[in-house]
């Protein structure tokens, strides 16, 4: 039973090592290797690695996408016809009212 638990721990650390490496922009294969070979120590090392430039750019793009989606889910009411529109609507489809640039 103890052998089974220790093997399970090493496999789980390999999985999370791969996840951490992939999240930081590195090859997940190396994270799996570090997690399996070094166990919890490998996870600690993976957590300390800095993210790659690509991972930082991806995080910035994801943040911008979340902002646009949030704005799209907001509602603005047309002052001319009282139609409820998306937050990113620039022209009311019912009456043609132009919303100000920063509306939403």
C-alpha positions in Angstrom: 0.0 0.0 0.0 2.8 2.4 0.8 4.4 1.7 -2.5 1.2 2.5 -4.3 0.9 5.8 -2.5 4.4 6.8 -3.2 4.0 6.0 -6.9 0.8 8.0 -6.9 2.6 11.0 -5.3 5.3 10.9 -7.9 2.8 10.7 -10.8 0.8 13.6 -9.4 3.9 15.7 -8.9 4.8 14.9 -12.6 1.4 16.0 -13.7 1.6 19.3 -11.8 5.1 19.9 -12.9 4.0 19.6 -16.5 1.1 22.0 -15.7 3.4 24.6 -14.1 5.9 24.4 -16.9 3.2 24.8 -19.6 1.6 27.7 -17.7 5.0 29.5 -17.5 5.7 29.0 -21.3 8.1 26.0 -21.1 7.7 22.5 -22.5 5.4 20.5 -20.3 7.6 17.4 -20.9 10.4 18.9 -18.9 8.0 19.7 -16.1 6.8 16.1 -16.0 10.3 14.9 -15.9 11.3 17.3 -13.1 8.1 16.4 -11.2 8.6 12.6 -11.5 12.4 12.6 -11.0 12.6 15.2 -8.2 9.1 14.9 -6.8 8.0 17.9 -4.6 11.4 19.5 -5.0 10.8 19.6 -8.8 7.5 21.3 -8.2 9.3 23.9 -6.0 11.9 24.5 -8.7 9.2 24.8 -11.4 7.3 27.3 -9.3 10.4 29.5 -9.0 11.0 29.6 -12.8 10.2 33.0 -14.4 7.6 33.0 -17.1 8.9 33.2 -20.7 8.2 36.3 -22.8 5.6 34.4 -24.7 3.8 33.4 -21.5 3.8 37.1 -20.4 2.4 38.2 -23.7 -0.3 35.5 -23.6 -1.3 36.7 -20.1 -1.6 40.2 -21.3 -3.7 39.1 -24.3 -5.9 37.0 -22.0 -6.4 40.0 -19.7 -7.4 42.2 -22.7 -9.8 39.6 -23.9 -11.5 39.3 -20.5 -11.9 43.1 -20.5 -13.6 43.1 -23.9 -15.9 40.2 -22.9 -16.8 42.0 -19.7 -17.6 45.1 -21.6 -19.6 43.1 -24.1 -21.7 41.7 -21.3 -22.5 45.2 -20.0 -25.7 46.9 -21.2 -26.3 50.4 -22.4 -29.8 51.9 -23.0 -30.3 54.0 -26.1 -31.4 57.5 -25.0 -33.4 57.9 -28.3 -35.5 54.7 -28.4 -34.8 53.0 -25.0 -33.5 49.8 -26.6 -31.1 47.9 -24.5 -27.8 47.3 -26.4 -24.5 45.6 -25.7 -21.8 47.6 -24.0 -19.7 47.6 -27.2 -22.5 48.7 -29.5 -21.5 51.9 -31.3 -24.7 52.6 -33.2 -28.2 51.5 -32.1 -29.6 49.1 -34.6 -33.2 50.3 -34.0 -32.9 54.1 -34.4 -29.3 54.7 -35.5 -28.3 56.7 -32.5 -24.5 57.0 -32.2 -23.1 56.2 -28.7 -20.2 58.3 -27.5 -16.7 56.6 -27.9 -16.3 55.9 -24.1 -19.9 54.7 -23.5 -20.5 51.4 -21.9 
